[in-house]
């Protein structure tokens, strides 16, 4: 999985839930006022289309994914998927806490999950958070390569 999932607010620890809802409201307001989300100016992600932010917020509030095509039910497809799944979690990722990560995996009950929980000791930087892995790719890339080799 390339990411933990849309930020479904109910899957976060109780004390983070109101913060996340406030972030959703703030990001929606920024995107609506600016016509796009000014991520570079807010130091959160990059500049994004307003529609991307609206979709991200919709997923986070509802807990449902939205297809690019209107007649599909991605949640149902996820429930029925029995594919091999590589799930990598970064221990110190405050944007994807263990509860949110577990919520995503639970949506794929038939998948053959190979889970890895990466910790600071796995990285040369000794940091295992939402952004650090992009600067120190080796631990993540190695697990992806091993997974692909095992499922050829």
LINWO-V87197 format. One record per residue. N is the residue number from 1. RES is the residue in one small letter. PSI is psi in whole degrees, -180 to 180 (NA if undefined). BURIAL is + if it has 9 or more other ideal C-beta (glycine too) atoms within 8 Angstrom, else -. Layout:
# LINWO-V87197
n,res,psi,burial
N,RES,PSI,BURIAL
N,RES,PSI,BURIAL
This chain:
# LINWO-V87197
n,res,psi,burial
1,x,131,+
2,x,-18,-
3,x,166,-
4,x,-39,+
5,x,173,+
6,x,150,-
7,x,84,+
8,x,113,+
9,x,-34,+
10,x,-16,-
11,x,0,+
12,x,159,+
13,x,148,-
14,x,-38,-
15,x,-18,-
16,x,-17,+
17,x,-49,+
18,x,-32,-
19,x,-45,-
20,x,-42,+
21,x,-38,+
22,x,-39,-
23,x,-44,-
24,x,-47,+
25,x,-44,-
26,x,-45,-
27,x,-40,+
28,x,-46,+
29,x,-47,-
30,x,-46,+
31,x,-40,+
32,x,-42,-
33,x,-42,-
34,x,-20,+
35,x,-5,-
36,x,168,+
37,x,118,+
38,x,65,+
39,x,-37,+
40,x,-33,-
41,x,-25,-
42,x,-4,-
43,x,30,-
44,x,110,-
45,x,-159,-
46,x,-174,-
47,x,133,-
48,x,152,+
49,x,147,-
50,x,-40,+
51,x,-33,-
52,x,-46,+
53,x,-42,+
54,x,-41,+
55,x,-42,+
56,x,-45,+
57,x,-43,+
58,x,-44,+
59,x,-41,+
60,x,-36,+
61,x,-45,+
62,x,-25,-
63,x,9,+
64,x,140,-
65,x,156,-
66,x,129,-
67,x,156,+
68,x,-23,-
69,x,139,-
70,x,-19,-
71,x,5,-
72,x,158,-
73,x,92,-
74,x,-37,+
75,x,-42,+
76,x,-41,-
77,x,-38,+
78,x,-41,+
79,x,-33,+
80,x,-11,-
81,x,128,+
82,x,25,-
83,x,161,-
84,x,140,-
85,x,126,+
86,x,121,+
87,x,114,+
88,x,124,+
89,x,141,+
90,x,121,+
91,x,-39,+
92,x,25,-
93,x,99,+
94,x,-16,-
95,x,-10,-
96,x,74,+
97,x,162,+
98,x,-36,-
99,x,-38,+
100,x,-41,+
101,x,-45,+
102,x,-36,+
103,x,-42,+
104,x,-47,+
105,x,-37,+
106,x,-23,-
107,x,-5,+
108,x,62,+
109,x,-23,-
110,x,-7,-
111,x,148,+
112,x,96,-
113,x,129,-
114,x,110,+
115,x,140,-
116,x,130,+
117,x,109,-
118,x,139,+
119,x,166,-
120,x,-36,+
121,x,-19,-
122,x,-17,-
123,x,144,+
124,x,-32,-
125,x,-11,-
126,x,29,-
127,x,132,+
128,x,74,+
129,x,-172,+
130,x,-33,-
131,x,-24,-
132,x,-34,+
133,x,-24,+
134,x,-21,-
135,x,-16,-
136,x,78,+
137,x,-22,-
138,x,-49,-
139,x,-38,+
140,x,-47,+
141,x,-41,-
142,x,-43,-
143,x,-36,+
144,x,-46,+
145,x,-43,-
146,x,-41,-
147,x,-46,+
148,x,-44,-
149,x,-37,-
150,x,-17,-
151,x,25,-
152,x,NA,-
